[in-house]
Amino acid sequence: MDLALFDFDGTITTVETFPIFMRRAVPRARLAIGACVLAPWLVGYRSGAVSGKTVRAAMVRVGLRGVPETRARDAGRRFAQEFLPDVIRSQASERIDWHKTRGDTVVIVSAALDLYLSEWAHPRGIDVVCSRLEAKDGLLTGRYHGGDCCGPEKVARIRARYDLKRYAQIFAYGDTVEDREMLRLANHSFYRWQAQAI
């Protein structure tokens, strides 16, 4: 049995789901304010001066602080059911099915939020290692629980959850610099669906 590790946004999907989910989940009254507050961060991200990790944390802090957790979970459920099916790459679906047919353990390892990612993956028998939001007294705090799951954090969480010695081979699929460490962990790595030399 092998281990198959998949990034989500841009690897399994054709779009970056995180910002789309945030636009749908953030209360309407906050969207305009958030757009103004976050504009410099987004410009910095597009120019490469600000990391995706920094922008995601700012979006969560501005958009979701104080939002009832139940409301956010409902938004995640709807997003998984109504939006995600239309943006899944057929190539990714086929590869996931291939791994499952072989009896491999399939895991999505992503900075995407568990609010929607778990809702999409678990019914398909796929494990999830991803970013989770902190809640206190039923309200989101605007912070991550355990930090953003990207870069080296992906590998740390994989190692904490799975005994890698149990697997004959490790496959990894990613599409950005945030997947680099995870791709290096694998015997077979695929960057933007192209096999990489080890």
C-alpha positions as MATLAB code, in Angstrom:
seq = 'MDLALFDFDGTITTVETFPIFMRRAVPRARLAIGACVLAPWLVGYRSGAVSGKTVRAAMVRVGLRGVPETRARDAGRRFAQEFLPDVIRSQASERIDWHKTRGDTVVIVSAALDLYLSEWAHPRGIDVVCSRLEAKDGLLTGRYHGGDCCGPEKVARIRARYDLKRYAQIFAYGDTVEDREMLRLANHSFYRWQAQAI';
ca = [
       0.000    0.000    0.000;
       1.254    3.476   -0.942;
       0.549    6.989    0.315;
      -0.784    9.597   -2.128;
      -0.555   13.255   -1.046;
      -2.474   15.863   -3.018;
      -2.465   19.634   -2.720;
      -5.971   20.992   -3.369;
      -6.129   24.532   -4.817;
      -4.705   24.548   -8.332;
      -3.815   20.853   -8.213;
      -7.165   19.139   -7.753;
      -9.112   22.274   -8.658;
      -8.952   24.580  -11.669;
      -9.250   27.689   -9.443;
      -8.021   28.981   -6.093;
     -10.969   28.085   -3.862;
      -9.869   29.948   -0.720;
     -10.663   33.525   -1.891;
     -13.899   32.388   -3.553;
     -15.061   30.707   -0.360;
     -14.160   33.800    1.667;
     -16.266   36.023   -0.609;
     -19.211   33.685   -0.022;
     -18.709   33.134    3.715;
     -17.868   36.642    4.919;
     -20.923   38.645    6.062;
     -21.986   41.109    3.348;
     -21.498   44.155    5.542;
     -17.840   43.245    5.920;
     -17.032   42.576    2.270;
     -16.653   46.238    1.242;
     -14.668   47.120    4.358;
     -12.524   44.020    3.930;
     -11.817   44.857    0.293;
     -10.440   48.261    1.336;
      -8.449   46.968    4.299;
      -6.962   44.055    2.363;
      -6.245   45.908   -0.900;
      -2.551   46.600   -0.091;
      -2.031   42.947    0.938;
      -3.575   41.701   -2.301;
      -1.467   44.050   -4.419;
       1.600   42.809   -2.550;
       0.596   39.200   -3.132;
       0.106   39.720   -6.866;
       3.512   41.378   -7.131;
       5.180   38.574   -5.171;
       6.097   40.835   -2.234;
       3.602   39.240    0.180;
       3.195   35.484    0.709;
      -0.048   33.595    0.262;
       0.219   32.560    3.911;
       0.236   36.203    5.038;
      -2.699   37.148    2.804;
      -4.800   34.166    3.932;
      -4.217   35.016    7.600;
      -5.244   38.634    6.975;
      -8.380   37.549    5.094;
      -9.417   35.230    7.928;
      -8.744   37.894   10.576;
     -10.680   40.639    8.794;
     -13.448   38.512    7.317;
     -14.319   35.854    9.845;
     -13.503   37.153   13.320;
     -16.683   37.005   15.419;
     -18.667   34.958   12.878;
     -20.642   32.107   14.491;
     -18.879   28.802   13.831;
     -22.182   27.162   12.852;
     -22.726   29.806   10.171;
     -19.225   29.259    8.777;
     -19.716   25.472    8.758;
     -23.032   25.857    6.916;
     -21.277   28.047    4.343;
     -18.565   25.398    3.972;
     -21.121   22.638    3.454;
     -22.934   24.625    0.755;
     -19.649   25.516   -0.940;
     -18.575   21.865   -1.042;
     -21.892   20.746   -2.493;
     -22.721   23.593   -4.871;
     -19.392   25.028   -6.045;
     -16.568   22.498   -5.776;
     -17.962   19.805   -8.112;
     -17.704   22.247  -11.033;
     -14.017   23.097  -10.499;
     -12.491   19.644   -9.957;
      -9.966   18.658  -12.649;
     -10.923   15.448  -14.426;
      -7.226   14.503  -14.424;
      -7.170   14.822  -10.625;
     -10.354   12.766  -10.207;
      -8.932   10.025  -12.391;
      -5.645    9.960  -10.484;
      -7.415    9.862   -7.112;
      -9.579    6.989   -8.374;
      -6.444    5.196   -9.596;
      -4.855    5.433   -6.166;
      -8.038    4.308   -4.402;
      -8.372    1.301   -6.753;
      -4.842    0.269   -5.750;
      -5.790    0.482   -2.072;
      -3.551    3.479   -1.414;
      -4.153    5.954    1.387;
      -5.217    9.192   -0.316;
      -4.738   12.458    1.572;
      -5.395   16.078    0.660;
      -2.734   18.261    2.292;
      -3.723   21.877    1.871;
      -3.877   25.421    3.196;
      -7.558   25.333    2.186;
     -10.010   25.432    5.096;
     -11.500   22.353    6.696;
     -14.888   24.127    6.647;
     -15.355   23.019    3.050;
     -12.467   20.693    2.309;
     -13.554   18.018    4.793;
     -17.114   18.264    3.497;
     -15.879   17.472   -0.021;
     -13.199   14.881    0.793;
     -14.633   12.689    3.555;
     -17.661   11.407    1.585;
     -15.145   10.300   -1.066;
     -13.039    8.340    1.421;
     -10.187   10.851    1.263;
      -8.254   11.930    4.362;
      -7.655   15.629    4.986;
      -4.727   17.496    6.517;
      -5.508   21.196    6.201;
      -5.927   24.574    7.852;
      -8.523   24.830   10.594;
      -9.987   27.929   12.187;
      -9.983   28.595   15.909;
     -13.323   29.092   17.675;
     -14.131   30.274   21.171;
     -17.579   30.248   22.758;
     -19.096   29.342   19.377;
     -17.498   32.260   17.504;
     -14.515   32.240   15.155;
     -11.576   34.162   16.603;
     -10.103   35.171   13.237;
      -7.055   32.984   13.881;
      -5.932   29.553   12.761;
      -6.001   26.579   15.095;
      -2.429   25.288   14.770;
      -1.367   27.637   11.989;
      -1.644   27.678    8.211;
      -0.995   24.291    6.570;
       1.543   25.257    3.900;
       5.217   24.796    3.090;
       7.195   22.961    5.795;
       4.039   22.751    7.933;
       2.565   20.327    5.401;
       5.402   17.873    5.978;
       5.292   18.336    9.762;
       1.593   17.462    9.824;
       2.007   14.520    7.461;
       4.753   13.073    9.671;
       2.688   13.663   12.827;
      -0.326   11.851   11.418;
       1.126    9.034    9.300;
       3.863    6.492    9.958;
       5.679    6.870    6.645;
       7.557    3.595    7.145;
       4.260    1.732    6.674;
       4.091    2.771    3.009;
       6.054    1.178    0.199;
       6.055    4.402   -1.820;
       4.895    7.988   -1.460;
       3.327    9.938   -4.303;
       2.894   13.735   -4.050;
       1.079   16.207   -6.295;
       1.385   19.991   -6.067;
       1.465   23.193   -8.070;
       3.170   25.990   -6.085;
       6.224   26.759   -3.969;
       4.059   26.001   -0.913;
       4.138   22.325   -1.976;
       7.912   22.100   -2.429;
       8.697   20.337    0.854;
       5.864   17.857    0.386;
       7.055   17.037   -3.126;
      10.575   16.396   -1.792;
       9.147   13.916    0.706;
       7.871   11.655   -2.076;
       9.380    8.874   -4.176;
       7.193   10.049   -7.060;
       6.445   13.769   -7.252;
       4.309   15.623   -9.776;
       4.483   19.397  -10.154;
       1.572   20.802  -12.157;
       0.919   17.226  -13.261;
       4.400   16.758  -14.687;
       6.597   14.040  -13.163;
       9.678   15.475  -11.447;
      13.103   13.890  -11.331;
      14.154   12.832   -7.837;
];
